[in-house]
Amino acid sequence: MSEDDRLRWEQRYQSLPPLRADETGLPASFRPFADLMPCSGTALELACGRGTAAVWLAQHGLTVHAYDVSCAAVEAARALAASAGCLQRCHITVADLDDGLPPGDAVDVLLCNMFRAPARYEAMVDRVARGGLLAVSVLSEVDAAPGRYRAPAGELTRAFADLDVIAAGEGDGQAWLLGRR
Ligand SMILES: C[S@@+](CC[C@H](N)C(=O)[O-])C[C@H]1O[C@@H](n2cnc3c(N)ncnc32)[C@H](O)[C@@H]1O
């Protein structure tokens, strides 16, 4: 990512107040499917921001590896994991995903919420273990003006057509998909 873009994320996260320990949870699109999340195994979160979902997955019983390009976001995510008492199960690291997915074993849950990286879609599917879940959401051009960060209509259902799609939606400028490999 460009240095300007990285600094924009840093400034944004530096300006936010700390999270409380109870401010964890799945992103809204996936909350209705929380019961499908396994209570053990491994999870990978891409572009985890301040870690609200990563820490929820760890509280749920998963060992989580989470990545974000922003140092401030990663610090906040680690602080949230510590205050929620699950730092041991949360491994949160600074990484620029433009360089590819960090190496690792196949995971039981892969979450990528509000970070669009079409060049990584294939690698994301490959990283999910057979029977594992992939949850992805992006900004969409559907019901919104086109923009360089927005997915054209149908992008997720095309990209993840090989998964068993549990649920998917598109509208109001967002697209999301939950599938099982
Ligand atoms: C809209 S936020 C979403 C954060 C989080 N997933 C959530 O739902 O709250 C997008 C996130 O992507 C991260 N990001 C943007 N480009 C990135 C890159 N190339 N590599 C890693 N993280 C990136 C930003 O730092 C930011 O935390």
The ligand as a Tripos MOL2 file, in Angstrom:
@<TRIPOS>MOLECULE
LIG
   27    29     1     0     0
SMALL
NO_CHARGES

@<TRIPOS>ATOM
      1 C1        -12.7650   -0.5150    6.7670 C.3       1 LIG1
      2 S1        -11.4860   -1.0710    7.8290 S.3       1 LIG1
      3 C2        -12.1450   -2.6050    8.4020 C.3       1 LIG1
      4 C3        -11.5010   -3.0530    9.6660 C.3       1 LIG1
      5 C4        -12.1270   -4.3110   10.2900 C.3       1 LIG1
      6 N1        -12.0670   -5.4500    9.4070 N.3       1 LIG1
      7 C5        -13.5440   -4.0390   10.7070 C.2       1 LIG1
      8 O1        -14.4670   -4.6090   10.1360 O.co2     1 LIG1
      9 O2        -13.7380   -3.2250   11.6330 O.co2     1 LIG1
     10 C6        -10.2520   -1.5950    6.6640 C.3       1 LIG1
     11 C7         -8.9940   -2.1080    7.3380 C.3       1 LIG1
     12 O3         -8.1050   -2.5610    6.3430 O.3       1 LIG1
     13 C8         -6.7950   -2.2480    6.7270 C.3       1 LIG1
     14 N2         -5.9900   -2.2790    5.5100 N.ar      1 LIG1
     15 C9         -6.1370   -1.5030    4.4100 C.ar      1 LIG1
     16 N3         -5.2450   -1.8570    3.4720 N.ar      1 LIG1
     17 C10        -4.5110   -2.8810    3.9990 C.ar      1 LIG1
     18 C11        -3.4330   -3.6820    3.5170 C.ar      1 LIG1
     19 N4         -2.9190   -3.4880    2.3080 N.pl3     1 LIG1
     20 N5         -2.9440   -4.6480    4.3110 N.ar      1 LIG1
     21 C12        -3.4630   -4.8620    5.5520 C.ar      1 LIG1
     22 N6         -4.4830   -4.1420    6.0640 N.ar      1 LIG1
     23 C13        -4.9990   -3.1640    5.2890 C.ar      1 LIG1
     24 C14        -6.9070   -0.8720    7.3780 C.3       1 LIG1
     25 O4         -5.8390   -0.5680    8.2190 O.3       1 LIG1
     26 C15        -8.2360   -1.0340    8.1150 C.3       1 LIG1
     27 O5         -8.0220   -1.5210    9.4270 O.3       1 LIG1
@<TRIPOS>BOND
     1     1     2 1
     2     2     3 1
     3     2    10 1
     4     3     4 1
     5     4     5 1
     6     5     6 1
     7     5     7 1
     8     7     8 2
     9     7     9 1
    10    10    11 1
    11    11    12 1
    12    11    26 1
    13    12    13 1
    14    13    14 1
    15    13    24 1
    16    14    15 ar
    17    14    23 ar
    18    15    16 ar
    19    16    17 ar
    20    17    18 ar
    21    17    23 ar
    22    18    19 1
    23    18    20 ar
    24    20    21 ar
    25    21    22 ar
    26    22    23 ar
    27    24    25 1
    28    24    26 1
    29    26    27 1
@<TRIPOS>SUBSTRUCTURE
     1 LIG1         1 GROUP 0 **** ****
